[in-house]
């Protein structure tokens, strides 16, 4: 555990000692702040069954920066180590490959959580200012941020997998964005109900982040979704470990 702790601190320090994390945080808060303001302004026009939480987590101004985060956060995880040659130090150090993979994943997951944590203040400020709850039930807060964490875990592990297969950051970023966008686009199948079969409709509801966020932001937490993301995250980390180990054997 001590080795994993030191490796994790190395990853976190490398992220926050560069301007990248702070720049990402600034632009994320800028876009999400505008998204929150636009949602509240829209709801002020008249009665609506949509809550502030639902309007925040189900707009293009939320999903666009959300999808862009993963290529940016993960493209350097392994590709930069390969390019700079620092991976040789890791491979010859008395650490296990599994510890390296887990530390990198936990490090970028910590950064991801830090980026999204300030957005919870939007709802606190809204409630203090208006004296009204931003959600219909407390479960809507827990569900929204739980799903945000689960999706983040999967997409970050997916990005780490692609980064572990190349030494070129842009290649890793493009592959990650393509894969993330593919999962995101499955949500559009639900709008084509007359042109797709029942299996594809069921698949869309099961794996689509759009459909899942619609339910979780209402406080409807589906355990199947939780299991899906945990299993897929574990699978990606397993494949990343083997991809990382393959470089040792090639040496």
C-alpha positions in Angstrom: 0.0 0.0 0.0 2.9 2.4 0.7 4.2 1.9 -2.8 0.8 2.5 -4.3 0.5 5.6 -2.2 3.8 7.0 -3.4 3.0 6.2 -7.0 -0.4 7.9 -6.6 1.1 11.0 -5.1 3.5 11.1 -8.1 0.6 11.1 -10.5 -1.4 13.8 -8.6 1.7 16.0 -8.3 2.5 15.7 -12.0 -1.0 16.9 -12.8 -1.3 19.8 -10.5 2.3 21.1 -10.9 1.5 21.9 -14.5 -1.0 24.6 -15.7 -3.1 21.9 -17.5 -5.3 21.0 -14.5 -6.0 24.6 -13.6 -6.8 25.6 -17.1 -9.2 22.7 -17.5 -10.8 23.6 -14.1 -11.3 27.2 -15.2 -12.9 26.4 -18.6 -15.0 23.6 -17.1 -16.4 25.9 -14.4 -17.0 28.6 -17.0 -19.0 26.4 -19.3 -20.9 24.6 -16.5 -21.6 27.9 -14.8 -23.2 29.2 -18.0 -25.1 26.0 -18.3 -26.5 26.3 -14.8 -27.5 30.0 -15.4 -29.1 29.1 -18.7 -31.1 26.3 -17.1 -32.4 28.4 -14.2 -33.3 31.2 -16.7 -35.2 28.8 -18.8 -37.1 27.4 -15.8 -38.1 31.0 -14.8 -40.2 31.4 -17.9 -43.0 29.3 -16.4 -44.1 26.2 -14.5 -42.1 23.1 -15.5 -41.9 19.5 -14.3 -38.1 19.6 -14.9 -36.0 20.3 -11.9 -32.8 22.5 -11.8 -30.7 19.3 -11.3 -32.3 17.7 -14.4 -31.8 20.8 -16.5 -28.2 21.0 -15.5 -27.2 17.4 -16.2 -29.1 16.9 -19.4 -28.0 19.7 -21.8 -25.5 20.0 -24.6 -23.5 22.5 -22.4 -23.0 19.7 -19.9 -22.3 16.9 -22.3 -19.9 18.7 -24.6 -17.2 19.6 -22.0 -17.9 16.3 -20.3 -16.9 14.3 -23.3 -13.9 16.4 -24.1 -12.5 15.9 -20.6 -11.5 12.2 -21.1 -9.2 12.5 -24.1 -7.5 15.5 -22.4 -7.1 13.9 -19.0 -5.9 10.5 -20.2 -3.8 11.1 -23.4 -0.6 11.7 -21.3 -1.0 8.8 -18.8 1.2 6.3 -20.6 2.0 7.9 -23.9 4.0 10.7 -22.3 5.9 8.1 -20.3 6.7 6.2 -23.4 7.8 9.3 -25.4 10.0 10.8 -22.6 11.5 7.5 -21.7 10.5 7.7 -18.0 8.6 4.4 -18.4 12.0 2.7 -18.3 12.5 3.9 -14.7 9.1 2.5 -13.7 9.8 -0.8 -15.4 13.1 -1.2 -13.5 11.8 0.1 -10.2 10.8 -2.4 -7.4 7.1 -1.9 -8.1 4.5 -4.2 -9.7 2.9 -3.3 -13.0 -0.5 -3.6 -11.4 0.5 -0.9 -8.9 1.6 1.4 -11.7 -1.7 0.9 -13.6 -3.8 1.3 -10.5 -1.9 4.4 -9.3 -2.3 6.1 -12.7 -6.0 5.3 -12.7 -6.6 6.5 -9.2 -4.5 9.7 -9.8 -6.5 10.7 -12.9 -9.8 9.8 -11.1 -8.8 12.1 -8.2 -8.2 14.9 -10.7 -11.6 14.2 -12.3 -13.4 14.4 -9.0 -11.6 17.6 -8.1 -12.8 19.1 -11.4 -16.4 18.3 -10.8 -16.7 18.9 -7.0 -17.0 22.7 -7.3 -20.2 22.3 -9.4 -22.0 21.1 -6.3 -21.8 24.7 -5.0 -24.2 25.8 -7.8 -27.0 23.9 -6.1 -26.0 25.1 -2.6 -26.0 28.7 -3.7 -29.3 28.3 -5.6 -31.0 26.9 -2.4 -29.5 29.6 -0.2 -30.6 32.4 -2.5 -34.0 31.1 -3.6 -35.0 29.1 -0.5 -36.1 26.4 -2.9 -34.6 22.9 -3.4 -32.9 22.4 -6.8 -34.2 18.8 -7.0 -37.4 17.0 -6.4 -35.7 14.6 -4.0 -32.3 14.3 -2.3 -31.7 11.2 -4.2 -31.4 13.3 -7.4 -28.2 14.9 -6.1 -26.7 11.5 -5.1 -27.8 9.8 -8.3 -26.5 12.5 -10.6 -23.0 12.7 -9.0 -22.9 8.9 -8.5 -23.5 8.4 -12.2 -20.9 11.2 -12.9 -18.4 9.2 -11.0 -19.3 5.8 -12.5 -19.2 7.1 -16.1 -15.9 8.9 -15.3 -14.4 5.7 -13.9 -15.2 3.8 -17.1 -14.2 6.5 -19.6 -11.0 7.3 -17.7 -10.0 3.6 -17.7 -10.9 3.4 -21.4 -8.7 6.4 -22.1 -5.9 4.9 -20.1 -6.2 1.7 -22.1 -5.7 3.6 -25.4 -2.9 5.7 -24.0 -1.1 2.5 -22.9 -1.0 1.3 -26.6 0.8 4.2 -28.1 3.5 6.8 -27.5 1.7 9.5 -29.4 -0.7 11.6 -27.2 -2.8 12.8 -30.1 -3.4 9.3 -31.3 -4.5 8.3 -27.8 -6.8 11.3 -27.6 -8.4 10.6 -30.9 -9.1 7.0 -30.1 -10.4 7.9 -26.6 -12.8 10.6 -28.0 -14.0 8.2 -30.8 -14.8 5.5 -28.2 -16.5 7.8 -25.7 -18.5 9.4 -28.5 -19.6 6.0 -29.7 -21.1 5.2 -26.3 -22.6 8.6 -26.1 -24.3 8.3 -29.5 -26.1 5.1 -28.5 -28.5 7.4 -26.7 -29.7 8.6 -30.1 -31.1 5.1 -30.8 -34.0 5.8 -28.5 -35.1 8.6 -30.8 -35.2 6.2 -33.7 -37.6 3.7 -32.1 -39.5 3.2 -35.3 -36.3 2.3 -37.2 -34.5 0.0 -34.8 -35.4 -3.3 -33.3 -36.3 -4.0 -29.6 -32.8 -5.3 -28.9 -31.1 -2.1 -30.0 -33.6 -0.1 -28.0 -32.9 -2.1 -24.9 -29.2 -1.8 -25.6 -29.5 2.0 -25.9 -31.3 2.3 -22.6 -28.7 0.0 -20.9 -25.5 1.6 -21.9 -26.4 5.1 -23.0 -25.1 7.8 -20.7 -27.9 10.1 -21.9 -30.6 7.7 -20.9 -28.9 6.9 -17.6 -28.4 10.5 -16.6 -32.1 11.2 -17.3 -33.1 8.6 -14.8 -30.4 9.2 -12.2 -30.9 13.0 -12.2 -34.5 12.2 -11.1 -33.3 10.1 -8.2 -34.0 6.8 -9.9 -30.9 4.7 -9.3 -30.6 1.5 -11.3 -28.2 -1.1 -9.8 -27.7 -2.6 -13.3 -26.1 0.6 -14.4 -23.8 0.5 -11.4 -22.7 -3.0 -12.1 -22.2 -2.2 -15.8 -19.8 0.6 -15.2 -17.9 -1.3 -12.4 -17.4 -4.3 -14.6 -16.4 -2.3 -17.7 -13.9 -0.3 -15.6 -12.4 -3.5 -14.2 -12.2 -4.9 -17.7 -10.4 -1.8 -19.1 -7.9 -1.8 -16.2 -7.2 -5.5 -16.8 -6.6 -4.9 -20.5 -4.4 -1.8 -19.7 -2.3 -4.0 -17.4 -1.7 -6.5 -20.1 -0.9 -3.7 -22.6 1.6 -2.2 -20.2 3.2 -5.5 -19.4 3.6 -6.3 -23.1 6.0 -3.4 -23.4 8.2 -5.0 -20.7 8.4 -8.3 -22.7 9.1 -6.4 -25.9 12.1 -4.9 -24.2 
